[in-house]
Amino acid sequence: MNAVQPTATRAGEPPMTLKVVVAGGFGAGKTTLVGAVSEIRPLRTEAEPSGPGARTGGTTVAMDYGRITLKDGLALCLFGTPGQDRFWFLWDDLAHGALGAVVLADTRRLPDCFPAVDYFEDREIPFVVAVNCFGGVRSHQGDDIAEALDLDPGTPVVLCDARDREAVRDVLVSLVEYAGRQHAARLLAAVG
């Protein structure tokens, strides 16, 4: 895919760039999600998984990185976290300064995303849960997922296919809208 250059909002003015973290359990599809939507060639830091129950295929050992321009003047830098717990020490650096996060959930292993949900809730980083519906299967209900994950009321749960560019773009738009409301509410509470 060719890189798309973000358009400046005014002559010579660079676009606003926001940081988004993509997290979730091991093998949930984080690398796939970043790659599906990135307008640049994504950076991937993969190695063969190790330990009991290791699967074939790669696992992210540092981060994935991609970028998407949502509209003129607004670009998102996507930082995918490693899924194996031995690499979780990197999460603080990846999450520092983030607008928000996408927690990618695989309903076959829903408990695997509990650590990501807890991480973002504990740090008051706005996030959406994106349920990765493999193969187009959309049999899950957002309310059921929210209840199973014990999400704070109002936390968005969206269904997507991490391989589909438009579906991932919709997830990111949902996150930007939700995070914007959360940040605005905190500012108003601090002022008033």
Helices and strands as residue ranges (DSSP letters): E 16-24, H 30-37, E 43-47, E 59-71, E 74-80, G 85-90, H 91-95, E 100-105, G 107-113, H 114-122, E 127-132, G 134-136, H 142-148, E 157-160, H 165-191
